[in-house]
Amino acid sequence: MRSLLLALVLLAPAVRAAPVLVPLSRGLELRTQSVADPATADLVVQSRLLSARYGMRCVSGDAFGPKAPIVAGAACEVRDGSGAVYEVKVTNVGSVSVSLDVRQTGTLAQGVRPAPFLSLPADLEPGVLARYKMTAYAIDGAQVESRFASLVLHTDGSYQFGERRGRWSLVQGLLLLDGEYTAWGPGALSEDALRLTFHSQGARFSVSAALAWVDPKGVVLSQLSPVSR
């Protein structure tokens, strides 16, 4: 009997529920992993966002916030009403639904320097991972003159874009910015981390932004703190 109990304990972690298919504008109760009314659900699936009633985070060590963009392969920690934490991974994104893999007591991997940035020279300012300057900005395909400040990515998972600050994460080569720039959608980072491209289609117009890595040797001391837009 003791051997049987030990075997069950060893096998238990390997048992995982199948991904849950959640229609857009519907919610998910984490404890039962069942589709629920969005008014009472722990997690709500919107057109491009996941919304968590009790908080979620997609960057290790970050504070829990209310929302995060939907990106296939992204994993986030989500809390329910009792304070329990679940790891929720987006396994598939469809036109009318999103597939979620849910496991209780989620633990995000500790933040490490992402592989694409390893080949970049160290920045002159401590704590800065990389800087990117805007090289092209277009609305509905038409180039627009802009005066964006540099996008500064910090090693602690935070970013600064002019006066705007927030958190960033990298999922399968896609750079995600929270806050105001969530609307830009995921940015495609080149394999050498020298180019970053955003493109999003909104209800009224599309936005495209191309950024290029800034060599720290070309950053003078007076420009170490990016100016506001």
Steps between C-alpha positions, in 0.01 A plus 500: 500500500783736589669429166175576317460832679861592419442416134189719490692790654777466243255478210274784610715790367496343152120510480392814317158610385440560132510864381176690547342665194357837605287698252575871460313722747455204736673426829678215677468377857852391587423250777260293290653596163153559363363773272312759708308825480756782448331701775608246763792316336859511628634550147324655200604450136458816293585561136870567561530499879471276802334675791541368856258605774750424777822580318753339266862537396700372204849608617665334799526737796255749351202630695162346424296712260155482339581419136751349256504460119407163352802340331529132408759334723488765772476378860365712784420460868136571582334520841148395594276642772657286772850620418608172338738543206467318169735481204299575187664439163350604167529190281300620200332820380204466264264747339219431748671330794825457692643171632644521854707249694436552874707361789468595865790658692665642193857618531654706221861431420736751656588781267818445301669698224309384188715329238448759221661769716810300593688610189443872567777704666433604858332838540686786667225545756467226766174309481429582135468199273450674165382823340304541178432813297206552268601482134155489337144559615192457282123526533301301244823453307572875469826615654458750783771726639539427869715605793494186709760464773711184514346182633717391791478139621631434850640173630238487777219464244394866501508742208495875442363656182515875540281584798332160489619215719391139530607137481627303204526128429630286215302201368623302199687797356209740557548798728195593708455840664231557758326828577422748224706313240307174542291632208805465275478124540804269508818634342710273278860496622765397247727207587794735562278736706599794277150565360160519661176531302146558623181479296145513627162529335250703699132564445565823310858480372820295501828601661850388403821587682857401415777544756874441483744412776711790627871429542593610855824648365289759321303598809652808658473548875243777466265261322515213748156601633263502196316824435122499506297489182 
